[in-house]
Each structure stands twice: as structure tokens, then as C-alpha cells.
Amino acid sequence: MRKRGWLIAFVVALTVGSCATPPVPHGERDVFLEQSSANKSKQVHALAKADSAVALTSGLVAINPALLAEARSDPSQWKPFNLNVGGTSSIVTTTSFDKPVAGVERWIAEGNDAKFAIMVEQGHGAATIHALDRSFRLYGTPDAKVQRLIEPDERYLVEGDDQVEPPRARSNRVQPNLTLACDADHDILVPPGKGARPRILVLFTPAAQTWLSSQGRQISSEIQLIMSMMQSAMQGRWFAVYPQLASFQMINYTERGPSLRPDLDQITQNRIPNVLQLRNQFAADLVMLIGHYPSAQACGVAWLNHDAASTNTQATGYSVVNVDVNGLSYCDLPVTGVHEVGHNMGMQHDRPNAGSSPFSYNFGHVNVQARARTIMAYSTQCTSKGYSCPAKPIFSSPYQSTGKGEPMGAADANNMEMLCRTAGSIERNR
């Protein structure tokens, strides 16, 4: 696997400090304010260690305190504002603001061609930002006064073989030629996946927490980003699945490494102390382990349960997610977490990167012309041509499209149909 790094985005931002932010008219306010050149040099030392030398020169940004205060106020007072990143500008409006867990504030805003989800914890920001056809990440810095905003270059994304076929007989699987679609305009539950609320237990190792902390990142905020993206992505046209965070906890465990597969086997075979007890205690249908595997050539691994609609898959409801690869490459943590849960719920990669499947429709989608892909698709169809195709925070479906109306699915690339069929069974794992 080729080693990979970061492409840095230039952003508009201003340091949150003792200086008051001047009022800006509604409709012209920015989520991020430009840091003054006078303060910039003083703040460079506060940057967390970067994933590559290039990332050390990434832009320092701050969340507009006036907008953050407005988001905390009465929803009737929420007004449009600008999301300015990487030279692009989009008008977005706050759609929700809440506290999913103690100490973490979640702020979500959307527009026609943009969406962001920001977690603010102890002054640190963490965010996934999608503007037009570009994808950005916001990470905290140690002093919490400024954030680091970067645009991942997917040519440097590690994409290893991350799906593992469970050792079950193929005869148990649902036949692919189904006459009635689940994601369709009818009230028939085929099977009862519509409205399912699968519960996910997220565990993390001390090494994962230590590495994220060294980057100015908070593990609880990262987990909330995973869940927010997952909850948004599982909204179909005619159905919705509502994944729930059962709990998140650190476990006293050292990664076996260097690859992720040994720990997938360990957690599946109940060889990691207390995991089974925690799963039972919190009635978790799926379990995700977040660890640090710096020498691995993969960002995640999971059991591919594409027979979940007809088979009890609780024994293989596990995944492992990596926070970082050797500092020269990168793992997109929120996307990876959602991607691996997608495998647990039966979803395959895009067709060129998928193994054999009994389902003719269950594949991720890459729109090469739009330079975009869905969560389950790999970027190779684009990187082989020399450019990036950022992952949209959606699963493939004929009903999905980019902000410009370009299709992000088809009849033979419809992961959402698989989700509709398997979610009800997954929900009954516990």
C-alpha cells in the first residue's frame, strides 16, 4: 500500500481571544473567522503534531463565538450564515444544537450544497465539513483557542482490505432476486428494517486516546462525529434507521498489532476482558473497537454480514477502527467508523473493490464525473486517474445525489436497499 499524507486547505478564520469579535450583518457572517497575522506566529507552536510535515503549515481557525452563542439560543433566532472553507462559500442554517453527552456540544448546519457537524468539548472543536464537492476536517489544538482545518487529499488515504466474510454457509443467505424493494413507497416491512434502532457500543484503547490527545483531539468528540454521520447517512427516501450510541468506554487493552485482524478475532471470540459483559450490560447490537495501529496498512476491518436479513449475526457484529497510520498516511476516522458499521449491516464496497456478492444491487457508488463517492466506495477509481473523489456522507441509492443533482447510486449500486433489509435483524442481536 502506498504511503499517503495531507493536502492543506486555506481557510478564513480569526483567533478567539480576549479581543471582541466585531458584529457582522446577518447573511455575511462566517462560521470560521480569520486569525490575525500578528497572532498567527505566536500560535504555530500550539499546533498538534501533524500527520505529515506538510500539515504543520495548515491554517489555524476559530469558531465564530457569536454564531456559537446564537446556535445555543432559541431555534427561532437561528439565521443563515456563510460556511467559508478552502475558497468556497456556502450559505447554511443551523438545523440542530444539543448536548449528546456531558461536556460535548453538537452543532449541525446544512444548506443546499453544504453540511457540517461540529463537536465542541472543553473549547476544542472537531468537525466534518462538506462544501460543494469538497470535504474538510476540523481538529483542535492543545490550547483550545484555535483549531486546525485541513482538506484531506484522498490520494494519501489508506484503503486496505477491510471486509471479512463470516464462516457461515452460503445456503443461509437471502436470494438476490427480490421482487419487492424495501426502500420504496409502501408500508410493507420487507423485512422490518424501517425505523430500526440498532445500538452500538464503542470501546477504545489507551493508545488510541493518547494518540488523539497528542493531536489536540478528544475521543468523545470523535465518537460523536461518527455517530452523527451514521445517523444522517441512514436516512433513506422511504425509510430511516436510527443508530443509537449504547455507550463509549476505554478498556484496559493493548493492541496485538501490527495489523487489525488479530484484534477483530480477539473481540469476536470474547478474548478481550469485559467486552462481552459490557455488550450485554448495554444491550449493544454491534461493537466497535477503536485502537492505534501505526504500522498497519488499513484503517478498519469488520465482518461483512450481508446475510443479516435471514441469519442471526450477533456473533459477528464486531469491527475494529484505526486512528492513524504511520504519520505518512491518514485514516479518515468518522468515515471509517461509519464504513465499518456499514459492513456489519451487510453493505459492500463499490463493485471494482468488492468481493463476490449474492446481491446484484448491494454496492457502493463512485461518480467519476462528479468526483464524488459514497461512504462504502473506495477512492481508487479516481486516484488511478490522478485526482480525488471525496466521500459524501451518504450510502449509495438511486435516490441520492450531490448538491448539484449528480446521481450517487443506481439500481445496481444501492447500499441503502441492503440497510433497509438488514437493520431490523441487526437490531435484534441483543
N, C-alpha and C positions, 0 to 999 in steps of 0.2 A: 504494500500500500504506500502510495506516495505521501511524503510529509507535506503538511499544509499550514497556513498562517492567517493573517488578517488583512483585510483592506480597510483602511480607516476612512470614516466619514467626517466631513467638515460640517459643523452644526452651528446654529445661532444659539448663544447662551450667555448668562450673566451670573456672576458669583452671588450666592445667597450669603450675605454677611451682615455687618452692622448697618450698612447703608440701606436706606429705604428704597424700595422699588418705585419709580415714578409711575403714576397712573397712565394706562394706555386705553384708548377708546375700545369699546366692545367691537368685535369683528376684526380688530387689528392686533389683539394680544397674542402672545406666543406661549406655548406650553413651556418651552425652554428659552432662557434668556442668555445673552452672550456675556461671557466672562470678560472683564476689562483686561486690556493688555498689561496694565500696571500690576494686577494681581496674579496674572497667569504664571509668570516665572516663579512666584512665591509658592504656587500651588503644585507645581510639577513634582516636587519631592513627595507630595502626598498621594501620587498615583500608585495604585496597587501594582504588583508585578504583572507584566503583560504576558500574553501567550506567545509573543514574539517581540523582537527588538523594535519592529515597526510599530507595534501597538503602544509603545511608550510615548509616541507622539500623537496619540489620539486626542480628540477635542475634549476639553473639560466643560461641563454644562451644569446648569442648576435648574430645578423645577421652579417655575414662576410661583412665588409664595401667594400672590393674590389669587391665582387660579386654584391653587390647592385649598386656600381658605374658602373660595366660592364652592368648590366641589363638596366641602364638608357642610355646606349650608342647605337650606330648604331647596329641594329639587325644582321648585317653581322659579327659583332665581338663577338656575343654570342657563348660561348663554353660550353661543358659538364662539370659538376662538381658533387661532391658527396652530397647526402642527407643522413646524418648520424643521426639517431634517435633511441633511445631505443636498441642499439646494432645491428641495421640493417643498411645496406648501399645500396643505390641505385644510379645509375647514371641517372641524369636528365639534361634537357636542357631548358633554358628559352624559352617559347613559346610566351609570350606577356608581355609588360610592358606599363602601361598607367596611366593616372590620371582620374578616373571615375567622381570624383567631386573635387572641390577646396580643396587642403590641404591633399588629400589622394592619395597615390601611390599604384597601384595594380601590383603585380609581380606574374606571374604564370609560373610554370615549370612542365614538365612531362617527364616520362620515361616509359619503358615497364611495370614496376611493381610499379610505384610510381607517385604521383601527389601532388603538393602543391599550395595553393593560399595564398599569404601574402599581407596584407594591412599595409602600414606604414603611420602613421599620427602623426605629431609632435614628431617624434622619437619613438613612441610606435608601437610595432608590434602586429598584430593579424593574426592568420593563421589557416587554416585547412590543415592537412598533412596526406596523406595516403601512407604508405610504406609497400609493400608486403601485408600481411593480417592484418595490424595494423593501428590504427587511432590515431592521436595526435592533440592537440590544443596548440596554442601559444598565450599567453596573455601578455600584457605589465605590467610594474611595475611603481610606481609613478615617479621615477627619470628618466625613459625612457632610461637608459644606458644599462639595461639588460632586458631580457624577462623571462617569466616563461613558461616552456614547460612541459606538462603533458600528460599522456595517460589515458583517461577515462576508468574506469572499468565498463562495462555495467551492471554488477550485481547491481550497485548502481544508475542506470538510472531510473528516474520516468517515467512510461508509463501508464497514465490514459486513460479512455475512452474519446477520443478527437474528435470523429466524430458525428455530429448531423444531423439527417435526416430532410430535409426541409419539411414543411407541404404542400406538393403538392400531387395531385392524382397520384397513381401509373400508371393509364392508359395512362398518358402522356409520359411514358418512352419508349425508343427505345427497341425493342425486342433483346434478346441476340444472337439469331442465325443469324448472318450476313454472307452472302456468300462471300463477298469481303473484304479482310483485308485492312485497311488504311495504316499501316506500311508495305508496300510491294513495289516491283519493278514495279510500273506502274505510269501513270500520272493522273489517275482519283482521284479527290479530294473527298473523302468519309467520312465525309463532308470536306469542305475546311479548314482543320486544319494545313496543311503543310505550313510552312512559316509564321504562325500567330505570331503577336507581341503584346500579352496582356500586358497592362500597370498596374503596381502595385503601389499603394500609401501606404507608410509605415509611420505610426504615432507612437509616443512613449510618455510615460508619464514622468513627472519629477522624479517619484520614480524609474522608470527603468533606466533613465540616471544616477541618483545618485548612485544606486547600482553598475552599471557597472563602474562608475568612481572610486568607492571605491575599485574596483578590479584592477585598472590601465587599464581599458578597455574603448575604445572610441565607442560611439553608432554609429557614422557614419561608422567606420571601420567594426563593427559587421553587419550592414545592407549591406555593400558592400560584405561581405563574404557570406551572404545569397543569394544575387543576383548572385554572381559569381558561387556558387554551383548550383543554379537553372538553370542558362543559360547553364552550362556544362551538367547537367543531362537531359536536354530536347533535346539533340541531338540524334535522332533515327538513325537507319540504313538507312532508305529510306526517312526520313523526318526530319525536325528540327522546333522547336518552339523557338522564341526569346523573352523571357520576358524582359520588359523594366521597369526600376525604374522611375515611373512618378514623384515622389518627396518623400522626407522624412522630417518630421517636428515634433517638440514637440507640444503637445496640453495640454492645461491647464485642466487636468482631474485627479481626484483621483480614483483609482481602488475601485470598490464596494466590491470585495473580500468577503470571503477568496477564493472562487472558481472562475474560469474563466468564467463560463457560464453566470452569470449576465451581464458581460460586452459584451459578444457576443450578447446577446439580446439587450443591450443598443445601441450598434453601429449599429446593424441591423435595429432597429426601429427608427433610427435618433434621439436618445435622448442624444447624446453627441454633445455639441455645435460645430458648424463649420465643422463637418466631412463631411456632405453632400455637403456643399459649396466647400470644398477642393476637394472632389471627382469629382464634376462637373468641377471645375476650371482646374484640371489637367487631365481630361478625363480618370480617372482611372477605369479599368475594375474590379479590385479587390482591397480590402483594408485590410491591416494588422495592428493590434494594438499590440504594444509591451509594456507590463506592468510588474510590480513586484508583485507577489502573493506568498509570502514566506510560507503561511500556506496551499497552495493548494496541491493537490495530482495529479497534471497534469502539463505538460509543454506547452500544447497548446490545442486549441479547434477550430473547423471550421465546416462550413456547408459542407456536403457531396453532391456535385452536380453531381451525376452520371447520371442524366438525361439532362445534359447540351447540348448534341448534338441535342436535339429536343425541349428544353424548355428554355425560357428566364430566366436566373438565376441571373440577376443583383441584385435582391433584397436579394439574399443570397450569394453574393460574398464577404464575410467577414470572418476574422479569428482573433484569439487572441493568442499571444505568451507570455510565461512566461520566465523571465530571470534567476530565481533562486527559489529553493525550500528549505526553512528552514535551509540551511547550512549543512545539513547532507546528502542530496541527491544532484543530479545535473540535470540540463537541458542542453542539447546539442543545444545551440542556433542556429547555422547555419542549422543543420539538421532539427530541429523543425520548423523553418520558412519555409523551402522548403517542409517539410512534410505537413504542414497545407495548403499551397497553392495547393499541390497535391490533398488534399481533395476537395478544391474549384473547381478543374478542373476534379473532378469525380473519383479519384483514391482511391481504398480500401486498407486496411491492408492485411497482409498475411492471408491465409484462416482461421487458428485457431483463429485469433484475429479480424476477420471481421464479420460484421453483415450480414444479408441476402442481396443478390445482384441479380439483374436480368441479370447480365452479367457473363458468365461462365469463362471468361478469366481475369477479372479485379481484380487481387490480387497481393500483394507484394510477394517477394520470399525470403526464407531462405535456404541457402545451409549449412546444419548442418555439413557435412563432411569438407567443406572448411572453416567452422566457419566464415561465412560472410552473410550479409543480405543486402537488398536494402532499399532505403530511406523510403518506405511506410511500411516495415515489422517491427514488434516488435521483441525484443530480447528473448522473453520468451521460444522459442523452444530450445535455447541454455542455457540460465541461469537456466532452470529447470534441466539441466544436469550438472550444476556446472561450466560452462565456458562462455566466452564472444564471441559474434559474432558481431564485429564492423560493423557499417553501411557503405557500399560503397556509394560513391556519385553518385549513378545511380538509375534509376527506372527499375523495372523488365521488362525483354524482353527475348525472345528466342535468340536474337542476342547479349545479354550482357554476359560478363564473367569476372572472376577475372583475375589478371595478370598472373595466372598460367593456364588459359584456362578453369577453372571450371565454369559451367553454372550458371547464375544469373537470370534465368527466364525460362519459359516453355509456351506451348500453353495455359495452364490453370493458368498461373501466368505472366500476360503481361499488366502491368500498362501503358506501352508506347502505346499500341494499343488504350486504352481509351483516353490518352492525344491527340493522333492523331485525334481522332473523336470529341473531345470537344473543343480543343483550338480555332478553328475558331469561334465557338459560343461565347465563353468567350470573345474573342477579340471584339465582337460587343456589349458588355454590355454598353459601353459608346461611 
